[in-house]
Amino acid sequence: MVQASHTGAPVPDYARGVSAKRTARAKTSAKAQDSAADHGFVRVSAAVPVVSLADPQANARRTVDLLTAAADDGAAVIAFPELGLTGYSVDDLVQQDALLDAALTGLDTVRAATTGRSALVCVGVPLRIGDGLYNTAVVLHDGDILGVVPKSYLPNYREFYEQRLFAAARDAPVEEATVLGREVPFGPDLLFEARDVPGLVLHVEVCEDGWVPIPPSTWAALAGATVLVNLSGSPVTVGKEAYRRELSTSTSARNVAAHVYVASGFGESTTDLAWDGDALITENGTLLARTTAFATEDQTITADVDLDRLRQERARMISLRDQVGDYAEHLRGLRRIPVTVGPRHDRGPLRRTVPRFPFVPVPGSDLDARCREVGNIQVQGLTQRLRSSGIENIVIGVSGGLDSTLALLVAVDAVDRLGLPRTNIRAYTMPGFATGDATLGRALTLMESLGVTGAEIDIRPACRQMLADIDHPAADGEQVYDTTFENVQAGQRTSLLFRLANEHNALVLGTGDLSELALGWCTYGVGDQMSHYNVNGSVPKTLIRHLITWMITGNHYDAKTAAVLREVVDDVISPELVPPGEDGAIQSTEDTVGPYELHDFFLYYLTRYGYRPRKIAFLARQAWSESYDDATISKWLTVFLKRFMANQFKRSAMPNGPKVGSGGSLSPRGDWRSPSDASIAAWLQDLD
């Protein structure tokens, strides 16, 4: 059985529930690469051992085996189920002295096994503290007990009778407890803060604590906790698997944190209940790993949590910092326990999925909805602009390429929605010195099949006149295909569109996309950088190709239109400004500036999260190693950084347009405010 991630994509082997033996085999065969720890990641694991009910020594042995494998795999945090050393379903047996004594012995066995290991190990065990019996999570590290966290909220409804058995954390008269002869911190307010791993602050709670409206982990997150662990029993009923997923992902999103949830599995009593051994690792709303449900063997899941991502998101989220200020006095009362995690041997492939196309919806159950939403955002933006301006006509240049095709499709949907005739869209194809027959034919066919007002204007005579006016050698037929030669054509097209808009009381619809704006691959001023409104301004090239493909498969258009759209998607991306060479090869944008699939990847992580270039390169290697070697990735990342910084002045003057995705836009009025004169030196030094 293959579990599905939050996007519906298959979860890789490392993210599924696997046996300790399989984990060890994967570890020994992993190819040595940069350490994930060097790039702000911390490895966390959740383990679900098969339970031997009311046999703490047997459970301790299994726990030791699993924590050993996880620690050897580089995990810095390892979590086990609630009351895992006794079994959750022991019921009244938990008050038997023999079982409680055996549980202490089992805890000591696990404690001793952590000696010499730097991982933070969280195990569930019932403990007598003074006159009370508590359902606790014990945090172990290098042979020591760092702290004991008692359960705060005891369920006493339906199948749960915990108030019959345990005392709640608020009933404890002490903040220190003696466990295995050691005086240790005791309470739900403990934060375990790594001295040597920037950003790693652990908080642990027990089952029901995470289901109440304001969990203890919420206060911990406001106080700086980044990894929130919940040790749970959680018998399974119909629908609970989906609810747990929603609970964990929403907890991680609301707190801008990682959430590790681990529930009891096979071996618990089936007198009246069943147990599925559900464990999840989520990060800021993203599911990273999940166990296989109803497994009958031990399972461990592992994921690399991106502490940089959490830090960046928290720094940007002003409302979160405001709430920290509102409760600062309470938050200062939480107790911080410093710990040294030490070096971690977490080399090999990154233990999380790095999507090749971060701007593109991942195939799954919500793919259709996501694509439809993107289209609706673009159409709604244009519809409102037409209504608010009182303009009912659109002028657009159609080249037969990706960008203008998508913009034309959006324009058609917009006028349809407004109840206007499609003939109000005046589409012009303007062949220049290098326009190919194929693209020209596609443009003309699209305009005809979509029912818009279409026309062809040959710009070559006007371009020759301008080249002659400035004494450019190409005016006399010389093959001098420089920037001037290219921009004369781009400028002429835009100038014509604006004059046509004046003539027909129309709005000039821009076609340039986010990728071109990032690279500065657009003619400034009276060129393809300018328009009255641009529906593609926050849509990257990779998403445009995907959206048109989705429109085709969604049977959006008739067979004639669909056939043309397929040709648009499959063709080489070219500005068609320079005539083909002697070998007949047409001008290729990606041969000049690099592959858009890489540039969109770089753009996402640079602007969305502010990552260092060397981390972006590391992530690119994880995602693209089968297609590009390290030298190629480094080469194009250098090109991207230089072009991105040098072309801010074009983005500072970009036209209005709707923001489409959470990856952001480059509008100076929205997501991206940057000086046009900044140096790129710090970014290039980091990459070097």
DRENDRENTOR-52163 format. One line per 10 residues: number of its first residue (from 1); their letters; for each residue x, z, y of C-alpha. Coordinates in nm, 2 decimals, padded with zeros to 4 digits. Example, Ala and Ser with C-alpha at 12.3 -4.5 7.8 and 13.67 -1.06 7.14 Angstrom:
1 = as = 01.23,00.78,-00.45 ~ 01.37,00.71,-00.11
***
This chain:
1 = mvqashtgap = 00.00,00.00,00.00 ~ 00.14,-00.09,00.34 ~ 00.02,00.12,00.63 ~ -00.06,-00.05,00.96 ~ 00.09,00.06,01.29 ~ -00.12,00.11,01.61 ~ -00.10,-00.27,01.67 ~ -00.18,-00.37,01.32 ~ 00.17,-00.49,01.24 ~ 00.31,-00.39,00.90
11 = vpdyargvsa = 00.51,-00.06,00.92 ~ 00.86,-00.11,00.80 ~ 01.00,00.08,00.50 ~ 01.17,00.35,00.71 ~ 00.84,00.42,00.88 ~ 00.63,00.45,00.56 ~ 00.61,00.75,00.33 ~ 00.91,00.71,00.09 ~ 01.07,00.93,-00.17 ~ 01.39,01.11,-00.10
21 = krtaraktsa = 01.57,00.88,-00.35 ~ 01.45,00.56,-00.17 ~ 01.56,00.71,00.16 ~ 01.90,00.77,00.03 ~ 01.93,00.42,-00.11 ~ 01.83,00.27,00.23 ~ 02.08,00.49,00.40 ~ 02.38,00.39,00.19 ~ 02.30,00.02,00.23 ~ 02.24,00.03,00.61
31 = kaqdsaadhg = 02.48,-00.19,00.80 ~ 02.70,00.01,01.04 ~ 02.60,-00.05,01.41 ~ 02.61,00.13,01.74 ~ 02.47,00.48,01.71 ~ 02.12,00.51,01.84 ~ 02.22,00.85,01.98 ~ 02.46,00.67,02.22 ~ 02.15,00.50,02.38 ~ 01.92,00.79,02.44
41 = fvrvsaavpv = 01.75,00.80,02.10 ~ 01.70,01.11,01.88 ~ 01.60,01.09,01.52 ~ 01.31,01.29,01.39 ~ 01.16,01.33,01.05 ~ 00.84,01.46,00.89 ~ 00.84,01.55,00.52 ~ 00.55,01.61,00.29 ~ 00.67,01.77,-00.04 ~ 00.45,01.79,-00.34
51 = vsladpqana = 00.32,02.15,-00.33 ~ 00.36,02.40,-00.62 ~ 00.07,02.62,-00.52 ~ 00.17,02.99,-00.48 ~ 00.52,02.92,-00.60 ~ 00.75,02.96,-00.29 ~ 01.07,02.92,-00.49 ~ 00.97,02.58,-00.62 ~ 00.85,02.48,-00.28 ~ 01.17,02.60,-00.12
61 = rrtvdlltaa = 01.37,02.38,-00.36 ~ 01.17,02.07,-00.27 ~ 01.20,02.16,00.09 ~ 01.58,02.19,00.06 ~ 01.60,01.85,-00.11 ~ 01.40,01.68,00.16 ~ 01.57,01.84,00.45 ~ 01.91,01.76,00.30 ~ 01.82,01.39,00.27 ~ 01.67,01.38,00.62
71 = addgaaviaf = 01.97,01.56,00.78 ~ 02.21,01.34,00.60 ~ 02.02,01.05,00.75 ~ 02.09,01.18,01.10 ~ 01.76,01.36,01.18 ~ 01.79,01.61,01.46 ~ 01.43,01.75,01.40 ~ 01.27,01.79,01.06 ~ 00.92,01.91,01.02 ~ 00.72,02.04,00.71
81 = pelgltgysv = 00.35,02.12,00.66 ~ 00.17,02.44,00.76 ~ 00.23,02.72,00.51 ~ 00.44,02.47,00.31 ~ 00.64,02.74,00.13 ~ 00.32,02.89,-00.03 ~ 00.07,02.61,00.00 ~ -00.21,02.61,00.25 ~ -00.49,02.65,00.01 ~ -00.38,02.98,-00.15
91 = ddlvqqdall = -00.67,03.15,00.03 ~ -00.68,03.53,-00.04 ~ -00.36,03.52,-00.24 ~ -00.18,03.50,00.09 ~ -00.25,03.87,00.13 ~ -00.08,03.96,-00.20 ~ 00.25,04.14,-00.16 ~ 00.41,03.96,-00.45 ~ 00.34,03.62,-00.28 ~ 00.45,03.73,00.06
101 = daaltgldtv = 00.78,03.87,-00.08 ~ 00.84,03.55,-00.27 ~ 00.77,03.35,00.05 ~ 01.04,03.55,00.23 ~ 01.28,03.48,-00.05 ~ 01.19,03.11,-00.03 ~ 01.24,03.11,00.34 ~ 01.59,03.26,00.29 ~ 01.67,02.98,00.04 ~ 01.58,02.72,00.30
111 = raattgrsal = 01.76,02.90,00.57 ~ 02.08,02.92,00.37 ~ 02.05,02.54,00.30 ~ 02.06,02.47,00.67 ~ 02.41,02.63,00.70 ~ 02.65,02.37,00.84 ~ 02.37,02.14,00.94 ~ 02.27,02.08,01.30 ~ 01.91,01.97,01.25 ~ 01.63,02.18,01.38
121 = vcvgvplrig = 01.41,02.25,01.07 ~ 01.05,02.36,01.11 ~ 00.89,02.52,00.80 ~ 00.55,02.69,00.76 ~ 00.54,03.03,00.60 ~ 00.31,03.34,00.62 ~ 00.50,03.64,00.76 ~ 00.42,04.01,00.81 ~ 00.51,04.12,01.15 ~ 00.44,04.49,01.21
131 = dglyntavvl = 00.08,04.55,01.10 ~ -00.02,04.19,01.12 ~ 00.00,03.89,00.89 ~ 00.07,03.57,01.08 ~ 00.05,03.20,00.99 ~ 00.39,03.09,01.14 ~ 00.63,02.80,01.19 ~ 00.99,02.91,01.15 ~ 01.26,02.71,01.33 ~ 01.59,02.71,01.14
141 = hdgdilgvvp = 01.93,02.58,01.25 ~ 02.27,02.61,01.09 ~ 02.19,02.91,00.88 ~ 02.01,03.10,01.16 ~ 01.65,03.16,01.25 ~ 01.61,03.04,01.61 ~ 01.25,03.16,01.65 ~ 00.91,03.22,01.49 ~ 00.60,03.06,01.63 ~ 00.27,03.22,01.52
151 = ksylpnyref = -00.05,03.02,01.51 ~ -00.26,03.08,01.83 ~ -00.60,02.96,01.73 ~ -00.74,03.04,01.39 ~ -01.03,02.82,01.27 ~ -01.32,03.01,01.11 ~ -01.58,02.74,01.06 ~ -01.69,02.51,00.77 ~ -01.42,02.53,00.51 ~ -01.18,02.74,00.72
161 = yeqrlfaaar = -01.17,03.12,00.70 ~ -00.83,03.19,00.86 ~ -00.96,03.48,01.07 ~ -01.03,03.66,00.74 ~ -00.66,03.63,00.66 ~ -00.44,03.62,00.97 ~ -00.39,03.77,01.31 ~ -00.37,03.53,01.61 ~ -00.06,03.49,01.83 ~ -00.23,03.67,02.12
171 = dapveeatvl = -00.28,03.98,01.91 ~ 00.09,04.02,01.85 ~ 00.22,04.33,02.03 ~ 00.59,04.21,02.03 ~ 00.79,03.92,02.15 ~ 01.07,03.99,01.91 ~ 01.04,04.02,01.53 ~ 01.26,04.12,01.24 ~ 01.28,03.84,00.99 ~ 01.53,03.85,00.70
181 = grevpfgpdl = 01.71,04.12,00.88 ~ 01.74,03.93,01.20 ~ 01.59,04.00,01.54 ~ 01.44,03.67,01.65 ~ 01.21,03.55,01.93 ~ 00.84,03.55,01.83 ~ 00.56,03.38,02.01 ~ 00.39,03.04,02.09 ~ 00.59,03.01,02.41 ~ 00.93,02.91,02.27
191 = lfeardvpgl = 01.12,02.60,02.38 ~ 01.42,02.50,02.18 ~ 01.65,02.31,02.42 ~ 01.95,02.11,02.30 ~ 02.26,02.17,02.51 ~ 02.43,01.85,02.39 ~ 02.14,01.60,02.36 ~ 02.01,01.53,02.71 ~ 01.63,01.54,02.72 ~ 01.57,01.70,02.37
201 = vlhvevcedg = 01.34,02.00,02.41 ~ 01.14,02.10,02.11 ~ 00.81,02.29,02.09 ~ 00.63,02.38,01.77 ~ 00.26,02.47,01.72 ~ 00.05,02.52,01.41 ~ -00.25,02.30,01.31 ~ -00.56,02.41,01.51 ~ -00.34,02.48,01.81 ~ -00.32,02.11,01.86
211 = wvpippstwa = -00.70,02.05,01.83 ~ -00.82,02.28,02.11 ~ -00.88,02.15,02.46 ~ -00.56,02.29,02.61 ~ -00.30,02.32,02.33 ~ 00.01,02.54,02.37 ~ 00.20,02.21,02.35 ~ 00.05,02.10,02.68 ~ 00.21,02.39,02.87 ~ 00.53,02.32,02.68
221 = alagatvlvn = 00.53,01.96,02.78 ~ 00.47,02.05,03.15 ~ 00.77,02.28,03.11 ~ 00.99,02.00,02.99 ~ 00.93,01.98,02.61 ~ 00.98,01.62,02.49 ~ 00.93,01.66,02.11 ~ 00.61,01.83,02.02 ~ 00.57,01.93,01.65 ~ 00.25,02.03,01.48
231 = lsgspvtvgk = 00.26,02.18,01.13 ~ -00.08,02.13,00.98 ~ -00.28,02.19,00.66 ~ -00.56,01.95,00.74 ~ -00.77,01.87,00.43 ~ -00.90,01.51,00.44 ~ -01.26,01.40,00.48 ~ -01.40,01.06,00.56 ~ -01.29,00.94,00.91 ~ -01.03,01.21,00.95
241 = eayrrelsts = -00.73,00.98,00.90 ~ -00.84,00.78,01.20 ~ -00.91,01.09,01.41 ~ -00.57,01.23,01.34 ~ -00.41,00.91,01.46 ~ -00.61,00.92,01.78 ~ -00.52,01.29,01.82 ~ -00.15,01.23,01.78 ~ -00.12,00.92,01.99 ~ -00.34,01.06,02.27
251 = tsarnvaahv = -00.14,01.39,02.26 ~ 00.19,01.20,02.30 ~ 00.04,00.98,02.57 ~ -00.12,01.26,02.77 ~ 00.20,01.46,02.76 ~ 00.44,01.17,02.79 ~ 00.62,01.31,02.48 ~ 00.69,01.25,02.12 ~ 00.45,01.41,01.88 ~ 00.53,01.49,01.51
261 = yvasgfgest = 00.23,01.58,01.30 ~ 00.26,01.67,00.93 ~ -00.02,01.78,00.70 ~ -00.03,01.91,00.35 ~ -00.04,01.67,00.05 ~ -00.05,01.65,-00.32 ~ -00.05,01.98,-00.51 ~ -00.29,02.17,-00.28 ~ -00.60,02.31,-00.45 ~ -00.88,02.06,-00.50
271 = tdlawdgdal = -01.14,02.33,-00.57 ~ -01.35,02.22,-00.28 ~ -01.12,01.99,-00.08 ~ -00.88,01.69,-00.10 ~ -00.55,01.64,00.07 ~ -00.39,01.31,00.18 ~ -00.04,01.42,00.30 ~ -00.08,01.26,00.64 ~ 00.22,01.27,00.87 ~ 00.27,01.07,01.19
281 = itengtllar = 00.53,01.03,01.45 ~ 00.41,00.90,01.78 ~ 00.57,00.85,02.12 ~ 00.38,00.81,02.45 ~ 00.08,00.66,02.28 ~ 00.27,00.44,02.04 ~ 00.26,00.50,01.66 ~ 00.62,00.49,01.53 ~ 00.58,00.60,01.17 ~ 00.32,00.72,00.92
291 = ttafatedqt = 00.31,00.83,00.56 ~ 00.12,00.65,00.28 ~ -00.21,00.83,00.22 ~ -00.28,01.01,-00.10 ~ 00.07,00.97,-00.24 ~ 00.15,01.18,-00.55 ~ 00.53,01.21,-00.48 ~ 00.73,01.37,-00.20 ~ 00.74,01.16,00.12 ~ 00.95,01.15,00.43
301 = itadvdldrl = 00.90,00.94,00.74 ~ 01.17,00.89,01.01 ~ 01.17,00.74,01.36 ~ 01.41,00.73,01.65 ~ 01.24,00.87,01.96 ~ 01.34,00.72,02.29 ~ 01.42,01.01,02.52 ~ 01.52,00.77,02.79 ~ 01.17,00.62,02.79 ~ 01.01,00.97,02.82
311 = rqerarmisl = 01.24,01.07,03.10 ~ 01.18,00.75,03.29 ~ 00.80,00.77,03.25 ~ 00.79,01.13,03.36 ~ 01.00,01.06,03.66 ~ 00.76,00.79,03.77 ~ 00.44,00.99,03.70 ~ 00.40,01.18,04.02 ~ 00.07,01.33,03.91 ~ 00.24,01.50,03.61
321 = rdqvgdyaeh = 00.50,01.65,03.85 ~ 00.21,01.76,04.08 ~ 00.05,01.95,03.79 ~ 00.39,02.11,03.70 ~ 00.39,02.24,04.05 ~ 00.03,02.37,04.02 ~ 00.13,02.59,03.72 ~ 00.50,02.65,03.80 ~ 00.47,03.03,03.78 ~ 00.31,03.02,03.43
331 = lrglrripvt = 00.56,02.76,03.31 ~ 00.86,02.96,03.43 ~ 00.74,03.23,03.18 ~ 00.80,03.01,02.88 ~ 01.11,03.12,02.69 ~ 01.40,02.87,02.65 ~ 01.63,02.90,02.34 ~ 01.95,02.70,02.38 ~ 02.09,02.53,02.07 ~ 02.37,02.29,02.00
341 = vgprhdrgpl = 02.25,02.00,01.78 ~ 02.60,01.86,01.73 ~ 02.71,01.51,01.64 ~ 02.46,01.31,01.44 ~ 02.55,01.03,01.20 ~ 02.25,00.81,01.28 ~ 02.42,00.47,01.26 ~ 02.26,00.17,01.11 ~ 01.94,-00.01,01.21 ~ 01.73,00.16,01.47
351 = rrtvprfpfv = 01.45,00.35,01.31 ~ 01.17,00.20,01.51 ~ 01.02,-00.14,01.56 ~ 01.16,-00.32,01.86 ~ 00.92,-00.61,01.93 ~ 01.09,-00.94,02.01 ~ 00.81,-01.03,02.26 ~ 00.73,-00.70,02.44 ~ 00.49,-00.88,02.68 ~ 00.29,-01.05,02.40
361 = pvpgsdldar = 00.01,-00.87,02.21 ~ 00.12,-00.80,01.85 ~ -00.10,-00.96,01.58 ~ -00.37,-00.72,01.46 ~ -00.73,-00.62,01.50 ~ -00.70,-00.60,01.88 ~ -00.52,-00.93,01.93 ~ -00.83,-01.13,02.03 ~ -00.94,-00.85,02.27 ~ -00.60,-00.83,02.44
371 = crevgniqvq = -00.58,-01.20,02.50 ~ -00.93,-01.22,02.63 ~ -00.85,-00.93,02.86 ~ -00.55,-01.11,03.00 ~ -00.76,-01.42,03.07 ~ -01.03,-01.21,03.23 ~ -00.79,-01.05,03.47 ~ -00.66,-01.38,03.58 ~ -01.00,-01.53,03.62 ~ -01.14,-01.22,03.79
381 = gltqrlrssg = -00.86,-01.23,04.05 ~ -00.91,-01.59,04.13 ~ -01.29,-01.56,04.14 ~ -01.28,-01.27,04.39 ~ -01.03,-01.45,04.61 ~ -01.26,-01.75,04.63 ~ -01.56,-01.54,04.70 ~ -01.39,-01.32,04.96 ~ -01.24,-01.62,05.14 ~ -01.55,-01.82,05.14
391 = ienivigvsg = -01.36,-02.12,04.99 ~ -01.52,-02.31,04.71 ~ -01.25,-02.57,04.64 ~ -00.92,-02.54,04.45 ~ -00.61,-02.77,04.49 ~ -00.36,-02.75,04.20 ~ -00.06,-02.95,04.09 ~ -00.07,-03.03,03.72 ~ 00.26,-03.14,03.56 ~ 00.16,-03.13,03.19
401 = gldstlallv = 00.38,-02.82,03.13 ~ 00.30,-02.47,03.03 ~ 00.25,-02.30,03.37 ~ 00.03,-02.55,03.54 ~ -00.18,-02.59,03.22 ~ -00.26,-02.22,03.21 ~ -00.34,-02.21,03.58 ~ -00.57,-02.51,03.54 ~ -00.75,-02.34,03.25 ~ -00.80,-02.03,03.46
411 = avdavdrlgl = -00.93,-02.23,03.75 ~ -01.19,-02.40,03.52 ~ -01.31,-02.06,03.39 ~ -01.33,-01.93,03.75 ~ -01.55,-02.21,03.89 ~ -01.76,-02.19,03.58 ~ -01.82,-01.82,03.64 ~ -01.91,-01.88,04.00 ~ -02.15,-02.16,03.90 ~ -01.96,-02.42,04.09
421 = prtniraytm = -01.90,-02.77,03.97 ~ -01.57,-02.83,03.80 ~ -01.52,-03.13,04.04 ~ -01.44,-02.86,04.30 ~ -01.11,-02.84,04.14 ~ -00.88,-03.11,04.28 ~ -00.60,-03.15,04.04 ~ -00.30,-03.37,04.13 ~ -00.02,-03.49,03.91 ~ 00.28,-03.60,04.12
431 = pgfatgdatl = 00.53,-03.80,03.91 ~ 00.89,-03.79,04.04 ~ 01.23,-03.94,03.95 ~ 01.23,-03.78,03.60 ~ 00.87,-03.74,03.51 ~ 00.82,-03.84,03.15 ~ 00.55,-04.05,03.01 ~ 00.44,-03.78,02.77 ~ 00.39,-03.51,03.04 ~ 00.23,-03.75,03.28
441 = graltlmesl = -00.01,-03.86,03.00 ~ -00.09,-03.49,02.91 ~ -00.17,-03.41,03.28 ~ -00.40,-03.70,03.32 ~ -00.58,-03.63,02.98 ~ -00.63,-03.27,03.07 ~ -00.78,-03.34,03.40 ~ -01.02,-03.59,03.25 ~ -01.12,-03.38,02.95 ~ -01.18,-03.07,03.16
451 = gvtgaeidir = -01.40,-03.26,03.40 ~ -01.21,-03.18,03.72 ~ -01.14,-03.42,04.01 ~ -00.81,-03.57,03.91 ~ -00.57,-03.79,04.10 ~ -00.21,-03.92,04.07 ~ 00.03,-03.93,04.37 ~ 00.37,-04.09,04.33 ~ 00.61,-03.88,04.53 ~ 00.92,-04.10,04.49
461 = pacrqmladi = 00.88,-04.31,04.81 ~ 00.85,-04.00,05.02 ~ 01.14,-03.83,04.84 ~ 01.36,-04.13,04.90 ~ 01.28,-04.13,05.26 ~ 01.37,-03.77,05.30 ~ 01.70,-03.82,05.11 ~ 01.78,-04.11,05.34 ~ 01.69,-03.90,05.65 ~ 01.95,-03.64,05.54
471 = dhpaadgeqv = 02.21,-03.90,05.43 ~ 02.20,-03.79,05.07 ~ 02.38,-04.04,04.84 ~ 02.09,-04.05,04.60 ~ 01.89,-04.24,04.86 ~ 02.12,-04.54,04.79 ~ 02.08,-04.51,04.42 ~ 02.39,-04.30,04.34 ~ 02.34,-04.06,04.05 ~ 02.40,-03.74,04.25
481 = ydttfenvqa = 02.15,-03.51,04.09 ~ 02.23,-03.18,04.27 ~ 02.01,-02.90,04.40 ~ 01.91,-03.10,04.71 ~ 01.79,-03.39,04.49 ~ 01.58,-03.15,04.27 ~ 01.44,-02.95,04.56 ~ 01.33,-03.26,04.76 ~ 01.09,-03.33,04.48 ~ 00.96,-02.97,04.44
491 = gqrtsllfrl = 00.92,-02.94,04.82 ~ 00.74,-03.27,04.85 ~ 00.49,-03.16,04.59 ~ 00.41,-02.83,04.75 ~ 00.39,-02.99,05.10 ~ 00.14,-03.24,04.96 ~ -00.07,-02.97,04.80 ~ -00.10,-02.77,05.12 ~ -00.20,-03.07,05.32 ~ -00.45,-03.16,05.06
501 = anehnalvlg = -00.59,-02.81,05.08 ~ -00.63,-02.86,05.46 ~ -00.80,-03.19,05.40 ~ -01.05,-03.05,05.14 ~ -01.09,-02.69,05.27 ~ -00.94,-02.57,04.95 ~ -00.71,-02.29,04.82 ~ -00.37,-02.39,04.68 ~ -00.34,-02.24,04.33 ~ 00.01,-02.15,04.24
511 = tgdlselalg = 00.15,-02.20,03.89 ~ 00.49,-02.03,03.89 ~ 00.53,-01.75,03.64 ~ 00.69,-01.41,03.62 ~ 00.99,-01.53,03.42 ~ 01.07,-01.79,03.69 ~ 01.04,-01.53,03.96 ~ 01.27,-01.29,03.78 ~ 01.54,-01.56,03.74 ~ 01.48,-01.71,04.08
521 = wctygvgdqm = 01.41,-02.04,03.90 ~ 01.18,-02.16,04.18 ~ 01.22,-02.35,04.50 ~ 01.19,-02.12,04.80 ~ 00.96,-02.17,05.10 ~ 00.78,-02.50,05.08 ~ 00.84,-02.53,04.71 ~ 00.69,-02.40,04.38 ~ 00.75,-02.04,04.48 ~ 00.47,-02.06,04.74
531 = shynvngsvp = 00.09,-02.10,04.72 ~ -00.23,-01.94,04.86 ~ -00.29,-01.75,04.53 ~ -00.10,-01.74,04.21 ~ -00.28,-01.63,03.89 ~ 00.05,-01.66,03.68 ~ 00.27,-01.45,03.90 ~ 00.28,-01.15,03.66 ~ 00.25,-01.35,03.34 ~ 00.59,-01.42,03.17
541 = ktlirhlitw = 00.67,-01.75,03.00 ~ 00.65,-01.61,02.65 ~ 00.30,-01.48,02.71 ~ 00.18,-01.81,02.87 ~ 00.28,-02.00,02.55 ~ 00.10,-01.74,02.34 ~ -00.22,-01.74,02.56 ~ -00.25,-02.12,02.54 ~ -00.20,-02.10,02.16 ~ -00.47,-01.83,02.14
551 = mitgnhydak = -00.71,-02.05,02.34 ~ -00.65,-02.34,02.10 ~ -00.71,-02.13,01.79 ~ -01.02,-01.96,01.95 ~ -01.19,-02.30,01.96 ~ -01.21,-02.27,02.33 ~ -01.20,-02.65,02.40 ~ -01.30,-02.98,02.24 ~ -01.07,-03.16,02.00 ~ -00.92,-03.39,02.27
561 = taavlrevvd = -00.83,-03.10,02.50 ~ -00.70,-02.89,02.21 ~ -00.47,-03.17,02.09 ~ -00.32,-03.20,02.44 ~ -00.27,-02.82,02.46 ~ -00.08,-02.82,02.13 ~ 00.16,-03.08,02.27 ~ 00.21,-02.86,02.58 ~ 00.29,-02.56,02.37 ~ 00.53,-02.75,02.15
571 = dvispelvpp = 00.73,-02.94,02.42 ~ 01.07,-02.85,02.56 ~ 01.04,-02.65,02.89 ~ 01.17,-02.88,03.16 ~ 01.13,-02.91,03.54 ~ 01.17,-03.29,03.50 ~ 01.37,-03.33,03.82 ~ 01.68,-03.50,03.68 ~ 01.65,-03.83,03.48 ~ 01.74,-03.82,03.11
581 = gedgaiqste = 02.11,-03.86,03.03 ~ 02.27,-04.15,02.85 ~ 02.17,-04.00,02.52 ~ 01.81,-03.98,02.63 ~ 01.80,-03.60,02.64 ~ 01.57,-03.46,02.90 ~ 01.66,-03.18,03.14 ~ 01.61,-02.85,02.96 ~ 01.55,-02.53,03.17 ~ 01.67,-02.31,02.89
591 = dtvgpyelhd = 02.00,-02.50,02.85 ~ 02.07,-02.41,03.21 ~ 01.94,-02.06,03.26 ~ 01.91,-01.94,02.90 ~ 01.63,-01.88,02.65 ~ 01.31,-01.74,02.81 ~ 01.25,-01.53,02.50 ~ 01.56,-01.33,02.57 ~ 01.51,-01.32,02.95 ~ 01.16,-01.19,02.91
601 = fflyyltryg = 01.30,-00.92,02.68 ~ 01.56,-00.83,02.93 ~ 01.31,-00.83,03.22 ~ 01.07,-00.59,03.04 ~ 01.32,-00.32,02.97 ~ 01.50,-00.35,03.30 ~ 01.19,-00.33,03.52 ~ 00.95,-00.13,03.30 ~ 01.19,00.15,03.20 ~ 01.50,00.11,03.42
611 = yrprkiafla = 01.73,00.10,03.11 ~ 02.10,00.06,03.14 ~ 02.22,-00.29,03.06 ~ 02.41,-00.17,02.76 ~ 02.10,-00.01,02.62 ~ 01.90,-00.33,02.68 ~ 02.18,-00.52,02.49 ~ 02.15,-00.27,02.20 ~ 01.78,-00.32,02.18 ~ 01.82,-00.69,02.19
621 = rqawsesydd = 02.05,-00.68,01.90 ~ 01.79,-00.48,01.70 ~ 01.52,-00.74,01.78 ~ 01.71,-01.07,01.79 ~ 02.02,-01.03,01.57 ~ 01.88,-01.30,01.33 ~ 01.87,-01.55,01.61 ~ 02.15,-01.46,01.85 ~ 02.49,-01.30,01.80 ~ 02.63,-01.02,02.02
631 = atiskwltvf = 02.83,-01.26,02.24 ~ 02.52,-01.48,02.31 ~ 02.31,-01.18,02.40 ~ 02.58,-01.05,02.63 ~ 02.62,-01.39,02.80 ~ 02.26,-01.44,02.88 ~ 02.21,-01.08,02.98 ~ 02.49,-01.12,03.23 ~ 02.32,-01.44,03.36 ~ 01.99,-01.26,03.39
641 = lkrfmanqfk = 02.13,-00.96,03.58 ~ 02.31,-01.18,03.83 ~ 02.01,-01.41,03.89 ~ 01.76,-01.13,03.90 ~ 01.95,-00.94,04.17 ~ 02.04,-01.24,04.37 ~ 01.69,-01.38,04.40 ~ 01.50,-01.08,04.53 ~ 01.44,-01.26,04.86 ~ 01.21,-01.51,04.69
651 = rsampngpkv = 01.00,-01.23,04.54 ~ 00.98,-01.05,04.87 ~ 00.78,-01.35,05.00 ~ 00.57,-01.42,04.69 ~ 00.19,-01.49,04.73 ~ -00.09,-01.26,04.61 ~ -00.19,-01.26,04.25 ~ -00.33,-01.02,03.99 ~ -00.12,-00.78,03.79 ~ -00.18,-00.86,03.43
661 = gsggslsprg = 00.01,-00.63,03.19 ~ 00.16,-00.28,03.18 ~ 00.50,-00.45,03.18 ~ 00.44,-00.47,03.55 ~ 00.48,-00.74,03.81 ~ 00.75,-00.82,04.07 ~ 00.52,-00.81,04.37 ~ 00.68,-00.63,04.67 ~ 00.33,-00.49,04.73 ~ 00.30,-00.35,04.38
671 = dwrspsdasi = 00.54,-00.26,04.10 ~ 00.87,-00.38,04.24 ~ 01.01,-00.29,04.58 ~ 01.38,-00.38,04.61 ~ 01.62,-00.48,04.88 ~ 01.73,-00.84,04.90 ~ 02.09,-00.75,04.96 ~ 02.17,-00.51,04.68 ~ 02.49,-00.53,04.48 ~ 02.49,-00.60,04.11
681 = aawlqdld = 02.82,-00.44,04.04 ~ 02.69,-00.11,03.88 ~ 02.48,-00.30,03.63 ~ 02.76,-00.54,03.53 ~ 03.01,-00.25,03.50 ~ 02.77,-00.08,03.27 ~ 02.73,-00.39,03.05 ~ 03.11,-00.43,03.04
***
